[in-house]
Amino acid sequence: MTRRFFLAVGLALGLIFVPPAPRPAALGAQLPSRLSDQDFWQIVTESSEPNGFFRSDTLTSNELWFQYVIPDLVSRTRPGGAYLGVGPEQNFTYIAAVRPAVAILFDIRRGNMLVHLMYKALFELAKDRADFVSMLFSKPRPAGLGPTSTASELFSAFANSAADEALYGRNLKAIEDRLTKTHGLGLSAGDSAGIRYVYHAFYSRGFRLRPLPTYAELMTETDEAGVNRSYLATEAGFAFLKELESKNLVVPVVGDFGGPKAIRAVGAYLKAHGATVTAFYLSNVEQYLYQDGKWTAFCRNVATLPLDASSMFIRSSSRGGGFVSSLGVMAAEVTSCGSF
């Protein structure tokens, strides 16, 4: 076993203390304040790799405790850089916390890209959190919800609101029109079918897209101090994400972490725009990279990203019947990857 392996495992299990990093002066001063539809789609298509395989759809997170690291994460990072991540909606909570100038979301499955395109349309179409939840699950909006409603109040109210087929049909058309007519994205017939599949899953399964945890449980969880930091916890957090999505600054990319193209292409783009990576949410993907013999390739890919001492990995490891999140200093971990 190499020293790097033990370092990575120790960091993943939270056994190694990571000292606070000094704050950089500027993280993304040259990044565009908005991407055109053409530039957005160009990054998606030119950075993406072929569709890969994973054993499940992974339409939602299964990590209940992922908010625990947010206070430490916020204290170690600054707003305005580039956020990188993997998977579905848990990224929104981390994005709302670190406030990047751009967010780029990788996943080996093209289906995850389609999930995020669905979310993109819904963020843009919804005027507030209650509208968003209504559209996401095709449930009529209950009376009495407003800007001060908590996430618990939102999901308690919607629990008593049945999904509506007519509303589902109208919303689906609005999603498709937003992506293909408003933004002019070059979706294939397969992509359109994939978005319909994803949106129908939210309509038909409701909050139980997976048996446990439910979507409501994910959104009403808290950090260790009992503070709910989910992306639907406050109107301000939702509004930040709505603005970022409306400016085409949440970009989904198809890519294997150990693949030859996606991470490196994104790194080249960020370097060309003088941006620094703020945080990279890994979930537990490293487990599969080790199993498949791809961890070194991933490490070398990360080493091509624009990093500084404050750039943080956010990783999850299985422990005590759930997933525990921890932080790691990206630049320190990739110094011994070998040649690029």
N, C-alpha and C positions, 0 to 999 in steps of 0.2 A: 504494500500500500504506500502511496506517495504522501509527502507532507501536504500537498495541495488537497488531496482527497480528505485527509483528516481535518484540515482547516475548513473545507466546505461543509463537511458533515457537522463539525462543531458549531459553525455559524448557523446552519439550518436548525439545529436543536436548541439554539439559544445558549450554548455553554460557554461561548467566548464573548467577553465584553468588548463592545465596539465603542471606542471613545468618540465624543462629539467632534465633528470635523469643522474646520474654519469655514466661514461663509464666503463664497465667491462674490466678486463685484457685480458681474452681469452674466446672465445665463442665456438669453436669447434675443439680444438687442436687434439682430438682423433678420429674425424670422418675420415673415409677412403677417400682418394683422388679420388677413383674410386670404383664403385660397380661392381662386376661381374654380368653377365646376370642372373646367378642363384640367387645371393643375391638380386638383383633388383626385380625379379619376386617373390621371397619369401616374401619380405616386402609387395608387392602389394597383394598377395594372403592371407598371414597370418594376415595382419592387417585389411583387408576389411571385411565389414559387407554385409548382403544380399542387393540386389538391392532395392532401395526405390523409392517412387513416388514423382514427382514434376509436376506442371501443364504444363510445356513447355520444349522443348529441351534445351533451353538456350545455343545455339551454340556460341553466342558472348555476350559481356557485353552490358548493356544499360546505363552505367554510363559515361557521357561525362566529368564530372568534377573530376574524380578520381585522376588526376595528381596533384590537388591543394595541397595535403598534403605532396607531395614528398620532397620538400626542408626541411620541419620540420622533417619528418621521417628520412631523411638522417642525419640530425644534432643530432638526439637522439639515433641513432643506430650505430653499428660498423659492418663491413663486417666479414664474417667467421662463422656465427652461422647457425641456422636452420630457414628457412622461411616456414611458414604454410599458406595455403590459401584455398579458395573455388572458384569454377566456372572456366571459360575458360581463354581467352587470357589476361585479365587485370592483372593476376598474373605475366605474363612475364615482364610487365613494372615495377612492384614493385620489382621483382627479380633483374632486371637489375640495379635498383636504390640501393638496400641494399647489393647486392653482397654476398649472403650467400654461405656457403660451401655445403649445401644440401637444397632442396626445396621439401616439401611433400604437395600434393594438395588433399584435401578432397572434396567429394560431395556425396550427398545421392543417386544420380543416377549413375548407372554403365556407362551410356552413356557418362558422363563427363570424366570418365577414358579413354574411347575409343577415345574421342576428343583429349586428351593429348597424347595418344599413336600415333595417326595420326601426331600430331605436333612433337613428338619426332623423328619420321622417317624423316619428312621434314627438321627439323633443322639439322639432321645429313647428309642428302643428299645434301642440298643446300650449295653452296660455299660462297654465300653472300646474302645480303638482296634482291636484284633484282631477283636472282634465287629462293629465298624462296617465294616471292610473286607470281612469275611465276608458281611455283609448287602448291602453296596453292590454286590458282584459275584456274589452267590449262589454263593459258594465255601465249602465246609466249612472250619472253622477248623483249621489245622494245630496239632499239639501243640508245646509248648515256647515259645509266645509269651506275654509278660507285660509288666508295667508298665515294665521297663527296656529292652525291645526297641527297637532303632532303626527308623526308617522303612525303611532298606535291608533290615534283617532281616525286617520285616513283609512287604514286597513280594517278597522272595526266597522266603520260605516260601509265600506265596499263589501264586507263579508255578507252583509244582508241584501246586497244588490245582485240579482241574477244576471248572468251573461245574456245578451240580447243578439239574436241572429241578424236582424236587420241592421243594428248598429255595427256588428262585425263586418257586414258587407260594405257599408258606407266607409268605414274606417280603412278597410283593405284597399278600396279604390283610391282613397285619399293618399295612402302610403305609396301605392304604385305610381300615382300621378305625380306625387312630390319627387320621387326618385327619377322617373323617366321623362316627365314633361317639364317640371320646374328646374331640375338639375341637369337633365339630359344625359344621365348616366347610361353607359352602353351595356346594360344588363342582357345576358343571354336568356334564351327561353328557360334553360335550366336554373339560372339565377332567380328568375321570376317565380318559377315553381318552388324553389327553395324558400323564398321569402313567404310565399303563401303557406307553405308547410309550417314554418316557424310561427307565423302569426296565428294560424289555426290552432297550434298547440297551446298558445296562451289563452285563446278563446275557449277551447274545449276542456283544458285541464285546470284552468283558473290558477289559484295560488299554489296548487300542488303540481307544479311542473315536474318536480321530483317528490317522492313521498316525504322525505325529511332532508334538510329543512325546507319549509314552505317559503314562498316569496315574502309573505307577511313576516315570518320569523326573521328572515335575512334583513328586512328593512327596519325592523323594530329592535334588533339587537343593539348592544351598547359596547363602549370600551370598558376597561376594568374599573373606571371611576363611575360607571353608570350613565355616561353621556352618550346619547344616540348620535352617531356621526354618519349615518347612511346618507346616500345622495338624495333621499326623499325626506330627510329629517327637517330641513328648513327650506323656505322659499328661496332664500339667498343662494344656497347650494344648488338647487335646481336651476335657478336663473343663470348661474355661471355656466352650467353645462349646456343649457339651451343656447346661450350666446356662442359658446365654443362650437357646438354642432352646427348652428346656423351659419357660422363663418367657415365651414368645411375644415375645421381644425381638429376633428377627431377622425383619424384615418385608419380604417381596418386593412390589414395586409395579410395575405396567406403566406405562411412561412414556417418552416421547421427551424427550431432554435439552433440545431446543428447543421442546417442546410447551407448551401454555398452562396445564397443571394440575398435573402430578405433583410437580415440584420445589417449586413454590410452596405446594402443599397441605402437603407435608412440612415446609417451612420454617415455615408458620403453626403447625403442631402443635408443633414444637420450640420456637418462641418462646413459645407459650402455657405451656410447661413449663420455661421458664428454661434451656433446653439450648443448648449451643454445639457447632457442628460441629468435630470433631477432625480428620477427614480425609475426602477425597472421591476415591475411586479412579475414574479416567476411562478406563483402558485407552487405546486410540487413537481413541476416539469423536470427538474434536475434528476428526480428519481428515474424517469424514463430515459433521460439522456445517459445516465450511468448504465442502465440495463442494456441499452442499444449501442454502447461504445461511442457515443457522440459528445460526451461532456467536454473533451479537449477541443473539438471543433467549435462547440458553443463558446467556450472560454476565449478562443482566438477570435471569434466573431465579435464578442463583447469588447475585446481589446481594441477593435477598430473604431469604437464609438467615441465621441468627444466626452471625456469624463474629467471630473476634478475630484478633490478630496471629499466633497459633499455628496457625490452621486451615490445613491443607495439602492442595493438590492432589497426587495421585499419578497421573502420566500415563506412557504408553508411546509410543515412537516407533520406527519401523523403521530399523535401522542395522546394518551389518556382517552381514547374513544372519539377524538376529534382532531382537527387541524390547528396547530399552533403557529402563529406567524412570528418571524424574526427579521432583523435588519442586518445587512452586511455592506461593507464599504467596497464598492465595485472596483475602483482602481487598484486597491490593495490585493484583491482576490485574483485579478487577471494578469498580474505582473510576471508570472512564471508559466505562461501558457506555451511557450516555445515560439518558433518562427510563425509568421502569419501565412 
